[in-house]
Amino acid sequence: MRFWLILNVAKLQKKRLADLEEIRQVLTRYWGHSEFRPLQEEIIQSVLQEKDTLALMPTGGGKSITFQVPSLVMDGICLVITPLIALMKDQVDQLTRRKIKAVAIHSGMTRHEIDVTLDNCIFGDFKFLYLSPERLATDIFQVRVRQMNVNLIAVDEAHCISQWGYDFRPSYLEISALREILEGVPVLALTATATPEVCEDIQERLSFREKNLLQMSFDRENLTYLVRPTEDKIRELTAIVKKLKGSGIVYTRNRRRSREISQLLNEGGVTADFYHAGLKQGIRDERQQGWTRNRFRVMVATNAFGMGIDKPDVRFVIHLEIPDGPEAYFQEAGRAGRDGKKSWAILLYTPSDKRLIEQRIEVNFPGIPKIREVYKALCNYLQVPLGSGKGQQYDFEMGEFLHRYRLNAMVAHSALNILSREGYLTLTESFHNPSRIKFLVEREGLYSFQVSHSDFDGFIKLLLRSYSGLFTQYVKVDETFLARRSGIPMERVCSYLTTLSSRQIINYIPRKEIPVVTFMEERLEEKNLLISPERYHFRRTRYEYRIREMLRYASSESLCRNQFLLSYFGQLDTPRCGRCDVCRAGDRMDPGSKESRMIREKIEELLSHDDRTLGEILHDSGFEAEKLLPVLQWMVEQEEVQREKNLKLRWKGSRS
């Protein structure tokens, strides 16, 4: 028995060594890189050792590599859970271009498409299945996933599973049930921004067998954070953009304003364009490519601009309004300077922003009666009868809906978000869903049809020459391409496809670009719509906390900007950056001053009895955060206080 154990341990160690050699070969073969970025290899090794792993990597750190590479080394298929349809499509397209078989299941697909896709994941040699968390609870998925050889569950945007996080989605809670179905399959959870409490919550809710957090430092030494107080944000913006060199992003919360600011920059001699979710996908793609290829310098955008940005030489990111929290700001600002060269993250601030934030809180959390009103209007608009609709998808024209029921756009959108967080429905943003076809007949049956319908023979041959895989899976087709290649009008191409579909030769799903509402529960009478007041107030309180932290960041004149953001994410052992506007102004509290000594004594008094979190110290000390945090940071630097692994602070002297 002992010999058998030694032999198997030796085999396992040899396999792991082979895996570690193989991952570098995979990286080179498919991505053309000879070396991994920081932390990537450690995460991959953890996955190959079948450990549940939480990877905390900033935006642009190369998170996808950490599950794609090990899954290619292992037998079986990787499930990738992500809420972002655009990200799914982007990554599937990238993998396909690298000759790696990957598919996605998302809103906008027919049941037959989903059925075929799941069959291919069971019986084909696909390596990646991307799907939204809402799909996990469906009967069709739960039956089929048991038949798949799953090697890894990769959870992107993992902070969405935590109610402490800034983007909680109840559908993420289904992942824990998936783990029971796929017993023994490891989980890799990935996020770019999470506080210590969120990191703890993620691991607990994903049922980690043991805690395992791998994280990169949040410190970006090449990125300078600045806050510019101003009474005229547009004039200040124009002056900054003209002074700075290179390309940049200007974030604004308003679609109409993005267009206006872009126009003003162009009139001022700065080449710019605008981007928001209301634009057609083709226009968005064209503008993103134009900016990436430096056809114009500045992209003025809402927060819809972010996914898939692959431009390392962004020199500045400017925010015209205060973001909803440090997580959002850190992620968006972090799109600057990914090449490691000096870059700028600038927030424009005016005292009136405080009043606007109060208004934003009210808009983002309309009262429960208003939420019920929007729910009733939505059900009526989509013609969903009482007691039905569960699992059904509906195309949704937001503009027409708002006009018909005379609803405020921001209030209605916020109400729909709350209904989504309560688990009643999901709403996807508009995305381009191209046309797809699949042959429903076998080759022999198709040949017989061609012989008896010679007028379709040439077009069918065109399809077979232009696309592969048409008999086994749904394949994206481009009617314009087919028209150009055949020399016939596009209207006739569409007519051919429609007729072949009506005759059950193919299944043709025409392209569309429209948001989709999916009902997770049957329609209820609005009076029976249960919205937990406790959860509602909890989320509102958390939102208020995050946005007020951003207000404190913007208005403080004594806290190092870099230290502020790092301390928010639990990183207290970083010295002042020396680069931000606060550091350059020299407004650091003198450690020898009377007030500083009082704060130090209070911190020592609190910690001399037991370890405490930063929040507990702030609450119990009685001092304002702007005054206490610089002193506490100094004490950490002087090694009077140390941060423990459980994220509490410990006094290094003796305790009474």
N, C-alpha and C positions, 0 to 999 in steps of 0.2 A: 504493500500500500504506500509506504514511504517513498519507494523508488518511483511509483506511478506519479505521485504528487510532484516530486523533483523533476521528472521528465516533462510533465505538463507545464510546470512553471517555466522551465527552460524554453519550451516551445513558444509559450506566450511572450516571453522576453524577446525571443528571436523575431517573432512576428511583429512586435512593436518597433524593434530596431529597423526592420524592413520597411514598416510603415513610414517611419521618420525619414528614411532615405527616399521613399517613394513620393512623399508630399512635395519635396523640392523638385522632383522630376515632373510632377503634375503641374506645379506652378510655372515651370519653364515651358512645358509643352503647350498649355492652353492660354497662359497669360503673358508669356514671354519675359517673365521676371526671374532673376537668379536668386534674389534675396527677398525675405518677407519684411514687411513693415514692423515697427515696434509692437510687441505683444501678440501679433498674429500667430507666430509659431507656438507660443506658450498655450494659447487657446486651442489650437489644433491638436497639440499633444494631449491636452486635457480631454478633448472629445474622443481621441483615439484610445484613451485609457478608460472610456465609457463612463466618465464622471459627468454628473450634472454640473453645468457651468453657467455662470452669469458673467458676461463680458460687457464691461462699461468702456466704450470707445467713443471719442468725440467725432463729430461730423467730419467725414472725409478720411477717417482712419482705416477704411477698408474692411468693414464688418462682413460683407458678403463672402469674402475669401475664406473667412474662418469656418464657415459651414460648407461652402462649395468644394474646397480642396479635400477635407477629410471624407466627405461623402463620396467623392470620386475614387478614393482609395478603397473604401469599404464596399462590400457587396450590398445590393439592395437600393432602395430609393429614400430620399430625404424629403420629409414634409416641411415646407416653409410656410409659416403662418404670418401673414402681414395684413394690415387693414387697408393698404394703399394699392388700389388697382393699377394705377399708373406705374408704380414700382414693380408690381408683378410682371406687367407686360414688358417693361424695359429690361428686367433681368432675364426673362424667358427669351426675349429677342437676342440679348447679348450671348447667352449660353448657346442658343441655336447657331449663331454665327460662328461660335467656336466648336461646332460639331458635337455639342453636348445635348442630349435629348432631355428637354424640359417642357412642362405644360403648366397651365394655370386654370383654376376654376374660380369664377367670379360672377358678380351680378351682370346680367345681360346675356348669359348663356342659356340656351334651351335645355330642357331636361335630357333630351337625346344627346346633345353635345356633352353634357356632364356624364351621362351613362357611358358613352364611348371613351371619354377621357379616363374615367376610373378603370374601365376594362384594360386600356392600354397600360395603366400604371400597375395592374396586376399581372398581365400576361406579356407585356412588352418589356423593352430594356431601358425604360425611362429612368433617369437618375434624380429628377427633381419634380415635385408637385407643389406648386404655389397655390395657396387658397386662403380665403378670408376666414376669420375666426367664426363668423356666423354659420359657415358651412359645416363646422364640426358637429353640431347637434342634429343635422339632418339624417333621416333614416337611411337614405341611399349611401351616404358617406360612412356611417357607422357600420353598416353591413359590409361594405367593400374594403374598408381599411383593415379589417381583420384578415383579409386574404393577401394583403401586401407584405412584402419583405422590407419593412421600414428599418433603416439603419440609424436615423437621427431625426429628432423633432427640433427644428430651428424656429425660435419665436422672435420675430423682429418687432421693434417698437415695444419691448417687453414691459415698459413702464405703464402701458395701457391696462395691465392686469391689476394694478394697485389703485385703490380708492384714494390713496395719499398722492398719487401722481397727477400730472396736469392734464391728462387726456384719458381718463378711465373709460373703458369700454366693457360692459358686463359680459359680452360674448367671449372675452378672453378667459373668463372663469371656466369655460368648457374644456380648456386645455388640461386641467387636472383630471377630468373624467377620461380624456383621451389617454392619459398616462396609465390609467387602470386597464384600458383595452390593450395598449401596447406595453405591457409590463416588461421592464428591463431595458427598454429603449431609452438611451440618454437624451437629455434636453440641453440645448444651447440657447440661452436667452440673451438677447442683444438689445442694447439701448445706448443712446448717445448722451442722454442727460437724465440723471436720477440722483436724488438726495440720499443720504445714508438710510433714512427710514423707508424710502421706496425700495432700495436695494434689499433690505431685510424682508420687506413685504413680498417682493417678487419671488424670492427663493422659497418663502413659506407657501405662497399660493400655487406655485408650480410643483409643490411636493418634492423639493430637492431631498435626495437621500442624505446628503450632508452639505453644509454651507461651502460654497466654492465661488468666491468673487475674484475675478481678474480684471484689473482696471488700469487705465493709463492716467497719468496726471492730467488735470484739467488746465494746467498752466501752459499758455502759449507765449513763449518768450519773444516771438517776433511780432506779436499783435499788441498794439497800443490802444487802450480804451480811453475815450474822451467823452465828456459831456459838455455841450456848448449851450449855455443859457442865452436865449435870444428872444426878442419880441417880434422878429420877422423871420420866420423859419425859411421861407422861400429865398429871401435875399441871402441869408446865411448859407443855405445849401448851395446856391449858385457860386458864392465866393469860395466855398470849400472845394467844390468840384473843379473849379478853374485852377485852384492852387495845387491840388493833388494831381499826380500823373498816373497813367494806367487806367485800367477798366475798373468798374465798380457797380454796386447794387444800391439802389435807394428804395427802402421799404416804406410803404404807406398803407393805411388800412382801408382806403376807399378806392374802388375801381375807377370812378370818374376822375378822381384826383390824380391817379397814376397817369392818365392820358393828358391831363392839363399840365402837370409838372414836366412830363416828357416834352411837351410842346414848348414850354417856357425855357427849358434847357437848350433845346435846338435853336430857339430864337436868340439865346445868349451866346451861341457859338459852340455849344457842347453837344456832340452827336449822342442822341438818346432815343430809346423806344420804350414802349410800355407793355406790361404782361399781367393778365389776371385770369381767373377761372372762367369768366364769361366769354372769352374769345374761343373761336373754333380751334380744335386741336391742331389742324394744319398750320394755322397762323401762329399758335404758340410754339410749335416745333420750329417753324421758320425763324421766328424772332430769337429763340434760344440759340439756334445754330449761328445766326448772324452775330449775336453778342459774343458767343464762344470763339468765333473766328475773327473777332475784332473789327467787324464792319461798322460798329458804333461802340462808343465807350461805356455808356451808362444804361443799365436796365432799371427802369422805374417800375416797381412791382408790388403786388400784394403778397401775403405769405403763401399764395399758391405757387410762387416761384421758389423752387428749392430742390425738389426731387430730381435726381439725375444730373445735377450741375457737376460737370467734370472740367472745371477750369481752375487750374492751380494758381494762376497769376492774377487773381482778384486783389487789387491793392486797397480797396476801401469798401466798407458796408456802412451805410448811413440810415438811421431810423428817424423818420419825421415825427412819429408818435411813440409813446411808451408802449412796449409790448405787454402781453398779458402776464408775463412772469419771467423770472431769471432763466428758466429752462428754455423758453422760446427765444429769448434774446441771445443766450449763449450759443444756441444752435445756429441761428441766423447770422449773428456776427462772426461765427466761426467759419463761414464760407470765404472769408478773406484770408489771404496769406497761406494757403495750403502748400505753397512751394517753399515755405520756410523763410521767405524774404520779408522785410519790414512792411507792415500793413496797418490799417487803421479801422477801428470800430467806433463810430461816432453816433451819439444820441443827441438830437436837438431837443432842448427843454425850455419851457416857459412856465411860470407859476400858474397860469390858467389851465395847464394840463391836469392839475389836481381836481378841478371842477369837472373836466371832461371824463376823468376816471370814475368819478362818482356816477356820472350818467351812464358810463359803460357798464358798471356793475348792475344797474337797474335794467338795462337793455338785455344783458346776458342772462339775467335771471328774472324773467317776467313772472307774475304771480301764477299760482296754480290754476285759478279760474281762466286766465288767458291761455295757458297751455292746453286746457281742455277745449277751449274755443278753437284753437288752431287744429287740434286733433280732429274735431268734428268737421271742420271745413275741409281738411285733407281727405277724410274718408268720403265725404260727399263729392269732392272734386274728382276723386278716382273711382267713384261709384262702387264702393265696397259695401255690400250689405251687412247688416248686423249678424254676428256669429260666423262670418266667413273671412277669407283673406289670408289666413295663416299660411306662411310659406310662399305666398304669391308675390310676383314682381310686377311693378307698374311703372311705365315711363312717366316722367314727371317734369312738366314745364313750369319752373318756379315763377317766371315772370307772369305768365297767364294766371296762375294760382293767386298770386299777390293782387293782381288787378281785379280778378273776379270777386274776391272776398275783402278787398280794400284793407289789406294787412300791411303793416310796416315791415319792410324787408328784414331788418336786423332782429326785430322781435320775433317774427315768424321763424327765422333761421335758428334763433336761440331756443325757441320752443321745440322745434324738431330735434335739435341736439339733445335736449333734456329727455324727450320721448325715446330717443335712441339709447341714452344712458340708462333709462329705466327698463330697457329691453323690449319695448313695444314694436320698434321698427328700426330699419337702417336706411340711411340716405347716402348714396354715392354721389360724388361730384361728377359733373359732365366729363366724359372721356370718350376717346375715339375707339369705337368697336368696329373693326373692318369687316367686310363681307367674308363669309365662310361657306365652303361647300364640302360635301362628302358624297361619294357614290353609294347608293343604296342597293345596287345590283352587283352581282359578281361579274367577272370579266366575260364569262360565256354569255350571260344575259345581256350585257352591254353590247357585245358583238352582234347578237341577234337583233337588238334594237337598231343598231347602225345599218344593218343590211336592209331592214324593212322601212327605215326612215332616213333615206340617203340625204335629205335636206339638213339633217343634224350631224351627219358623219364628219364633215370638215370641222365643225365647231367642237365636237367631242375630242377629235384628234388634237385640236389646238389646246384644250384643257390638259390632256395627257402629256403633251410636249412641254407645257409651261409649268406644271406643278407635279410634285411627287407625293406619295402617301395618301392619295385621294380615296383609296379603297379601305384604308385602315383608320383614318382619323379625319377630323375637320381641319381643312387647310385654308389659310387666309388667301383671298384672291382680290385682285385689283381690276375692276371693270375697265378703267382707263387704259391700263397696260394691255389688256386683252384686245381692246378696240384698236390700239395703236399697232399691235403685233399682227392683227388679222386684216387691218385696213377696212373694217366695217364700223359704222357709227356705234357709239356707246349705247344708245337707246336699243339698238338691235341686240347687242351683247346681253343687256339686262333682260330683254324679251326671251332670248334663247335660254338663259339661266332660269327664268321664271317658269317657262313652259316645261323644261326638263324636270323641274322640281314638282310641278303639278302632275306630271306623268310618273312620279315616283322613281325616276332614274337617278336623280341626285336630291339631296336636301340642300336648298339654297337659303342662306340667312343674310339678307341685305344689310349693309353697313348702316350704322346710326351713331349719333353723338348726342346723347341726352342723359340727364341724371335718372337714376332708378331708385324707387322706393320699394323696399322689401318688408312686408309685414311679418314680424316674428311671432305675433299672437293674433288671434281672431279679433275682428272689430267689436268693440264694446260700446255700450251707451256711455257718453262722456261722463255722466254722474258716477259710473262704476269704474272709471279710469283711476287706478290707485297710484298716486304719486306720493311716496313716503315723505312726509314733512321733515323727518329726521335726516334722510339722505339729501333732500333738497337743501336744507340749511347747512348740512355738513359740507356739501360741494360749494355752496355759495361762500361759506366761511373760508374754505381753502382757496377759492379763487380770489377773494378779497385779500387774503394774506399774501398770495403770490404777486398780485398787481401792486399792492402797497409796498412790498419789498422792492419792486422796480421803481416805484416813486421815491422810495428812500435812497436807492442807488443814484437816481437822477438829481435829487435835491441836496444830497450830502456834500459838504465842502471839506470834510476831514478824513473820510474813509478812502483809502487806496481802492480804486475801481477794481483792480485785479484781485486784491485780497477779498473784497466784498463778494465777488462772484465765486471765488474758490471756497470761501468759508461757507457760503450757502450750500455748496455741494459737499461739505464736510471736510475740506482740505485746509487744515489750520496751520500747517507747518511751512507756509510759504512766506518769505519776506516781502516787504513792500516792493512794488515793481520798479519804481523810480522812473516810469515812463508816462503814466497817466497824468491828467491835468491836476489832480490833487497832489500827487507826489512832486510834480514840477513846481507847484505853488509853494511847497515847503510847509504845508499846514499840518505837519505831524505834531501830535501832542508830546510835550517834553516829559520824558519818564521821571524827571526829577521834580516836577511841579507838585504843588500841594494836592490838587485835584487828582492827579495821576497816582500819587501815593495812597490817597483814600480809596481809589478804585482797586489798586493792587491789594490793599489790606482786606477789602471786602471779598475779593476773589479768593484770597488765601483762607479767609474765615469760612467761606462756603465749602471749599474743597478740602479743608482740614478734617471735616467730619465724614464725608463720603464722596465718591466720584459723581459727577453731574454732566448732563449734556449742555451744549451751548445754550439751548433754549431755556433750560432750567436756571442757568446762571443769569441770563438776561432778565428772566422773570423775577428772580429772588433778590437780585442785587439792588434794584431801585434806580440804577443809572441808565441813561439813554444809550441805545446801541452805538450811536456815533461816537460816544466818549469811551464806552467800555471796550469795544472791539479792538481799537488800536493798542490799548494797554494789554489786553489778553494776548494779542498777537505778539507783542513785545515779550511777554512772559514765556510764551512758547519758544520764541527765538532764543531767549536766555536760558532755556531748559529748566525754568522754575515749574512749568506745567507741561505735562505730556499727554498726547492723545492715545487712548487705548484702542485695541482692536474692536471693542464693542462700541466705539465712537464716542465714549465718554471721556471727560477730561479728568486727569489725576494730578493732585498736588505731590510734588516730588520730595517735599520735606517730611518731617515726622508728623503724625497725627496725634491729637490729644485723646 
